[in-house]
Amino acid sequence: MNEDLLALQTKVSTIIYNPFINLKEQAADLKKTLSKLGVAEGQLQKLDETIATLDQLENLNHGSVERIKGFNKAKSTILKVIKESAESVK
């Protein structure tokens, strides 16, 4: 199962084009994988909150610093969830 998490981590790390849609899709895939692994509900809640934040940020002006910072923070949160989940599954 850690292979699945590592594959998702790689996908999230390499997102550059159409980032909001790609990142939301990867977060949804991660949520499905973590649900199957029985990962703590708190991790799943973080993903739900991050997806909701991405939805809000996506509607901001493309040049908005808040949009850019928010996207990077969301991406970091998702990568952190992957790392913490991988450590707990070992």
N, C-alpha and C positions, 0 to 999 in steps of 0.2 A: 504494500500500500504506500510506502514511502516513495516508491518510484512514481506513483501517480501524483503525489504532492510535489515532488521535484520537477516533474514535467509541467505542472501548473505554474510553479514558481518561475520556470524558464519562460513560459508564455507571458506571464505578467511582466517580467523584467524587460522583455524585448518589445513591448508595445510602444509604437511611435506614430502610426497613421490612424486617423479616426479614433483617437485615444479614448474618448468617453464611452463610445459604444463597445469597443474592444475590452476595456477594463471592466465594464459592467457585466459583459458576457463571461469573462474569466472569473469574476467574483461569484457569479451565479453557478458556474461549473465547480468552483472550489466549495461552495456551500453544499452542493449535492454530494461531492466526494466526502466532505467532512461529516455530513449527516450519516452516510453509510458507515463511516469509521466510528461513529458514536462519540465524536469529539464534544467537549463541554459546550453547553448551550450559550455560554458567554461569548465564545468565538463566533458562533453563528449569528448572534445578535450584533456583534461588531461588523460583520459583513453586511447585514441588513441596513445598519446605520450608514455604512460607507456607500452602499448602492443608492440610498436615498439622498445622501450628500452629493453624489455624482449627478443625479437627476437634477438637483437644484443648480449646481455649478454649470452644467451643460447649457443652460439657458442664458448665462451671462455673456456679455460682449466678449468676442474672441481675444481681444487685446487686454482684457481685464487681468490685473495682477492677482486679484483674489481668485479668479478662475484657475490661473496657472498654479498658484500656491496650493489651492484646494485639491487640484488634481494630483499634484505631487504628494500631498499629505495622504490622500486616499490610497494612492499606489503603495506608499510606505506602510500604511495600516494593513493592507492586504498581504504584503510580503511578510510583515510581522506575524500575522495570523498563520500564514503557511509555516513559518519557522517554528513558532510555538507549538503548532499542531503536530509537526513532524517530530519534535522532541518528545511530545507526550505520547505519541503512538509507538515509539521505539520499544 
